[in-house]
Structures are given as C-alpha cells and as structure tokens.
Amino acid sequence: MTQRRSSSFPSPAGDPSPGGRGPWRLLVLLLVLAAGGVGALTLGDTLSFDTLRDNRAALLAFREAHLLWLVAGFLAVYIAIVTLSLPGAAVASVTGGFLFGLPLGTVLNIVAATVGAAAIFLVARWGAGAALAARIEASEGRLTRLRAGLRDHEISVLLLLRLVPAVPFFVANLLPALVGVGFGNFLWTTALGIVPGALVFTSIGVGVGEVFDRGGTPDLSLIWEPYVIGPILGLCLLAALPILIRSLRRGREG
C-alpha cells in the first residue's frame, strides 16, 4: 500500500491564535465537549436498547408511513451522537439494522458515522488542533519523532484506529485532528475502516426484533467471536503491513 505524505500539516504561521481568535476557537471546542458530557449524563438511559424496545412498534409504523422522514431523522440523531461523542453509537447502529435492514441500514450507519466523525474532527482541528500541531512541528524531541512517524504511516495508522475494536470511536475522531493529519485521508479511511464494524452491528439489528420477543437484549459481544474478530484482525494486519515492511527495511539498513 503506497502512502502519500499529507501536505495539510500546518506550519507555525498557521497557528489560529493571532488576533485573539484562538481562545474563541478553543471555547467552541470546549462547548461541544461540554455538551457531549451533559448529554452523556442526561441521555445515557434514553440512548439504550430499552428505549428501542419500548418504541419499536411506533418506529415501524412511522417507517411504513414516512420512510424518508425516518431516514432523515435517523441520520440527524446518529450524526449528533457521534459529533457530541455520546454513549449511543452502537445502539444507533443496531437501530439502523432494525429499521432499514442490512443493505440500507449499513449504508446509513456508515454515512452518519462518517459525517459525525468529520464534524468533530473539523471542530477539534479548528478549535485547538491547528495550534497544537504547529507547536509539535516546531518542537524537538519525542513529539517531533512521533509526528514524523505518523506522517510516514498516516493511512495505515488511521485505518488501524478504525479497525481495532478496542479503540474508542471518539479517540479515533479527536486524536488525528489534534496531531495534524490530513482531512482527506481522515475522511476516506473513516468511511472504509468502519465498514466491518458497521456490518456486524447492523446485522445484529436485523434480528433484534426476535431478541426482544424472547425478552432478551442484543448481544454486542458478538464482535469478539472468532469468526467475526478473525477477519477484522486480518484487515488490521493488512493495514499494518506497510509499517512492518518499512521497519524491516530500516532494520536491515541500520
């Protein structure tokens, strides 16, 4: 896999702080994060499978009467969940499968998650990421080496952040913005990297009605089953292959 170095890494001259704009931009980021924190505390019980179970008949009836409105509402809610880093993305993905089936549900889940990730990335980059990245670029030592390593393997690292299930989604959204990766690479690796997880959670949602009928709760631990996690780990290895190859080459040259 050939990777191009991102040219969007800001220089110190691009620091957004001149003219007093920096504090305002940071304030916007802090407000978004604060809204997410408040939402997590107040909506934690609402963004749950219990809510889906209690409202599934009404949702299905609304789908039959107003499919396009339901699609629009679903996308808006899911994008808000991701943008504000609320604890409900997995429930939303399962809901997408329940309401729209596997093909359409997977597409809607990927679109909503990608748009939400792009939104919080841009807010973080605009609010603090550009200044932080410029300071890293101008600094010396470990941070500079870390940034150089990321620049050399930007695509591989971004794909790994999406593919490894143990990495929280909000971390994979904020960290790249704060270290200055290219937005274009962030966007397409997000859309591609979340496909395996979207397929798994959407497929769980397709059968969630039967689970509710049995009085059960959807089992999200399915993603850790060998037949599911195995292919995902294989994709992780493929994404990491350029890093391994370059490391081996440097070891031989050294």
C-alpha positions as CSV (number, residue, x, y, z in Angstrom):
1,M,0.0,0.0,0.0
2,T,1.6,3.3,-1.1
3,Q,1.0,6.2,1.1
4,R,1.4,9.8,0.3
5,R,2.5,12.2,3.0
6,S,-0.1,14.7,3.9
7,S,0.5,18.3,2.9
8,S,-2.1,19.7,5.2
9,F,0.1,19.7,8.3
10,P,0.1,23.3,9.4
11,S,3.1,25.4,9.9
12,P,3.7,27.6,12.9
13,A,2.5,30.5,10.8
14,G,-0.9,28.8,10.6
15,D,-1.5,29.0,14.3
16,P,-5.1,30.2,14.7
17,S,-4.3,32.2,17.8
18,P,-3.3,35.6,16.2
19,G,-5.8,38.3,16.6
20,G,-7.4,36.8,19.6
21,R,-9.2,34.1,17.5
22,G,-7.5,31.2,19.4
23,P,-9.4,31.5,22.7
24,W,-12.8,31.7,20.8
25,R,-12.0,28.7,18.7
26,L,-10.9,26.8,21.8
27,L,-14.2,27.9,23.5
28,V,-16.2,26.4,20.7
29,L,-14.4,23.0,21.1
30,L,-14.9,23.1,24.8
31,L,-18.6,23.9,24.4
32,V,-19.0,20.9,22.1
33,L,-17.2,18.6,24.5
34,A,-19.2,20.0,27.4
35,A,-22.5,19.4,25.5
36,G,-21.3,15.8,25.0
37,G,-20.6,15.4,28.7
38,V,-24.0,16.8,29.6
39,G,-25.7,14.7,27.0
40,A,-23.9,11.6,28.3
41,L,-25.2,12.3,31.8
42,T,-28.7,13.2,30.9
43,L,-29.4,10.9,27.8
44,G,-27.5,7.8,28.9
45,D,-30.7,6.0,29.8
46,T,-32.5,7.3,26.7
47,L,-30.0,6.1,24.1
48,S,-30.4,2.5,25.1
49,F,-31.9,-0.8,23.9
50,D,-34.7,-0.4,26.4
51,T,-35.9,2.8,24.6
52,L,-35.7,0.9,21.2
53,R,-37.7,-2.0,22.7
54,D,-40.4,0.3,24.1
55,N,-40.8,2.4,20.9
56,R,-40.2,-0.3,18.2
57,A,-43.9,-0.5,17.2
58,A,-44.2,3.2,16.8
59,L,-41.0,3.4,14.9
60,L,-42.0,0.6,12.5
61,A,-45.4,2.3,12.0
62,F,-43.7,5.6,11.2
63,R,-41.4,3.8,8.8
64,E,-44.3,2.5,6.8
65,A,-45.9,5.9,6.6
66,H,-42.9,8.2,6.3
67,L,-39.7,6.4,5.3
68,L,-37.8,9.4,4.0
69,W,-38.6,11.4,7.2
70,L,-37.4,8.5,9.3
71,V,-34.2,8.2,7.3
72,A,-33.6,11.9,7.8
73,G,-34.3,11.8,11.5
74,F,-32.2,8.7,12.0
75,L,-29.2,10.3,10.2
76,A,-29.6,13.5,12.2
77,V,-29.7,11.7,15.6
78,Y,-26.8,9.4,14.7
79,I,-24.6,12.3,13.5
80,A,-25.4,14.2,16.7
81,I,-24.4,11.2,18.8
82,V,-21.0,10.9,17.0
83,T,-20.4,14.6,16.9
84,L,-21.0,15.0,20.6
85,S,-19.3,11.7,21.5
86,L,-22.5,10.5,23.2
87,P,-22.6,6.9,24.5
88,G,-25.1,5.5,22.0
89,A,-23.3,4.9,18.7
90,A,-23.6,1.1,19.0
91,V,-27.3,1.3,19.8
92,A,-27.8,3.6,16.8
93,S,-26.0,1.2,14.5
94,V,-28.2,-1.7,15.8
95,T,-31.3,0.5,15.3
96,G,-30.3,1.2,11.7
97,G,-30.3,-2.5,11.0
98,F,-33.6,-3.0,12.8
99,L,-35.4,-0.2,10.9
100,F,-33.8,-0.4,7.5
101,G,-32.4,-3.9,7.0
102,L,-28.9,-4.9,6.3
103,P,-28.1,-3.1,2.9
104,L,-29.7,0.3,3.5
105,G,-29.0,0.2,7.3
106,T,-25.3,-0.4,6.7
107,V,-25.1,2.4,4.2
108,L,-26.9,4.8,6.6
109,N,-24.8,3.8,9.5
110,I,-21.6,4.4,7.6
111,V,-22.7,7.7,6.2
112,A,-23.9,9.0,9.6
113,A,-20.8,7.8,11.5
114,T,-18.5,9.3,8.9
115,V,-20.3,12.7,8.8
116,G,-20.3,12.9,12.6
117,A,-16.6,11.9,12.8
118,A,-15.8,14.6,10.2
119,A,-17.7,17.2,12.1
120,I,-16.0,16.6,15.4
121,F,-12.6,16.3,13.6
122,L,-13.2,19.8,12.0
123,V,-14.3,21.3,15.3
124,A,-11.3,19.9,17.1
125,R,-8.9,21.0,14.3
126,W,-10.4,24.5,14.1
127,G,-10.6,24.9,17.9
128,A,-7.2,23.6,19.0
129,G,-5.7,21.1,16.6
130,A,-4.0,23.6,14.2
131,A,-2.2,25.4,17.0
132,L,-1.2,22.1,18.8
133,A,0.0,20.6,15.5
134,A,2.1,23.7,14.7
135,R,3.7,23.6,18.1
136,I,4.5,19.9,17.7
137,E,6.0,20.7,14.3
138,A,8.2,23.4,15.8
139,S,9.2,21.4,18.8
140,E,12.1,18.9,19.2
141,G,12.3,15.5,20.8
142,R,9.8,12.7,21.2
143,L,6.7,14.6,19.9
144,T,8.5,15.5,16.7
145,R,9.6,11.9,16.2
146,L,6.0,10.8,16.9
147,R,4.6,13.2,14.4
148,A,7.2,12.2,11.8
149,G,6.3,8.5,12.3
150,L,2.6,9.3,11.9
151,R,3.3,11.3,8.8
152,D,5.2,8.3,7.2
153,H,2.4,5.9,8.0
154,E,-0.6,8.2,8.2
155,I,-3.0,6.0,6.2
156,S,-2.1,2.8,8.0
157,V,-2.4,4.4,11.4
158,L,-5.8,5.9,10.6
159,L,-7.1,2.6,9.3
160,L,-5.9,0.8,12.4
161,L,-7.6,3.3,14.6
162,R,-10.9,2.4,12.9
163,L,-10.4,-1.4,12.5
164,V,-9.2,-2.2,16.1
165,P,-12.4,-2.6,18.1
166,A,-10.6,-1.7,21.4
167,V,-10.0,1.9,20.2
168,P,-12.9,4.1,21.4
169,F,-14.6,5.8,18.4
170,F,-14.2,9.3,19.9
171,V,-10.5,8.8,20.4
172,A,-10.2,7.9,16.7
173,N,-12.0,11.1,15.9
174,L,-10.2,13.5,18.1
175,L,-6.6,12.3,18.1
176,P,-6.0,12.7,14.4
177,A,-7.3,16.2,14.5
178,L,-5.0,17.2,17.3
179,V,-1.9,15.8,15.7
180,G,-2.5,17.4,12.3
181,V,-3.3,14.5,9.9
182,G,-4.8,15.4,6.5
183,F,-8.6,15.7,6.5
184,G,-9.0,13.9,3.2
185,N,-7.1,10.9,4.4
186,F,-9.1,11.0,7.7
187,L,-12.4,11.1,5.8
188,W,-11.9,8.2,3.4
189,T,-10.1,6.0,6.0
190,T,-13.0,6.6,8.4
191,A,-15.6,5.6,5.8
192,L,-13.7,2.5,4.8
193,G,-12.4,1.5,8.2
194,I,-15.8,1.4,9.9
195,V,-17.3,-0.9,7.3
196,P,-16.6,-4.2,9.1
197,G,-18.0,-2.9,12.4
198,A,-21.0,-1.4,10.7
199,L,-21.8,-4.7,9.0
200,V,-21.6,-6.6,12.4
201,F,-23.8,-4.2,14.3
202,T,-26.3,-3.7,11.5
203,S,-26.6,-7.4,11.1
204,I,-27.3,-7.7,14.9
205,G,-30.1,-5.1,14.4
206,V,-31.7,-7.1,11.6
207,G,-32.6,-9.8,14.2
208,V,-33.2,-7.6,17.2
209,G,-37.0,-7.9,16.9
210,E,-36.8,-11.6,17.6
211,V,-34.4,-10.9,20.5
212,F,-36.9,-8.5,22.0
213,D,-39.7,-11.0,21.5
214,R,-37.8,-13.5,23.6
215,G,-37.3,-10.9,26.3
216,G,-33.6,-10.6,25.7
217,T,-31.1,-7.8,24.9
218,P,-28.9,-7.6,21.8
219,D,-25.5,-9.2,22.4
220,L,-22.9,-6.8,21.2
221,S,-20.1,-9.2,22.3
222,L,-20.7,-10.9,19.0
223,I,-17.9,-8.8,17.6
224,W,-15.4,-10.7,19.7
225,E,-16.5,-14.1,18.4
226,P,-13.6,-15.8,16.5
227,Y,-15.4,-15.9,13.2
228,V,-16.0,-12.1,13.4
229,I,-12.9,-10.8,15.1
230,G,-10.6,-13.1,13.0
231,P,-11.3,-11.4,9.6
232,I,-11.1,-8.0,11.3
233,L,-7.7,-8.8,12.8
234,G,-6.7,-9.9,9.3
235,L,-7.6,-6.5,8.0
236,C,-5.6,-4.9,10.8
237,L,-2.6,-6.9,9.8
238,L,-3.1,-5.8,6.2
239,A,-3.3,-2.2,7.2
240,A,-0.2,-2.5,9.4
241,L,1.8,-4.3,6.7
242,P,3.4,-1.0,5.3
243,I,4.6,-0.2,8.8
244,L,6.1,-3.6,9.3
245,I,7.8,-3.6,5.9
246,R,9.3,-0.2,6.4
247,S,10.5,-1.2,9.9
248,L,12.2,-4.3,8.5
249,R,13.9,-2.2,5.8
250,R,15.2,0.3,8.2
251,G,16.5,-2.6,10.5
252,R,18.4,-4.0,7.6
253,E,19.8,-0.7,6.5
254,G,20.8,0.0,10.1
